[in-house]
Amino acid sequence: MLEVAGLGAPGSGLAMDRAGNFVVAWASATGASPGVFARRFTADGTPFRPALQVDTLGSAGPLVAGDAKGNFVVVWSGVGREILAQRYRKR
């Protein structure tokens, strides 16, 4: 079972590559580090690395899209309602 804090929040997203590896993005307004986060997992649900903090302002509505190679982009709504994005390449 995959458990990520905030995953059930509106706007959380998931994208998968052709090998079944996936990335989850979510927003959290609670805790010591509010913001938008993303985390990569293997096809069996094992985390690749710790979560990435994509944004530090506690913004909302993150969505994620990925390609077959494992690259991904997270898009979210900023504090002033602007649309922001951050692209990541598979390493």
MOFEN-V528608 format. One record per helix or strand. SS is the DSSP state (2 for helix, 1 for strand). FROM is the first residue (numbers start at 1). TO is the last residue. Records with the same first field share a line. If there is no record, write none. Layout:
SS=FROM-TO ; FROM-TO
This chain:
1=13-16 ; 22-28 ; 35-41 ; 47-47 ; 52-55 ; 60-66 ; 72-77 ; 83-88
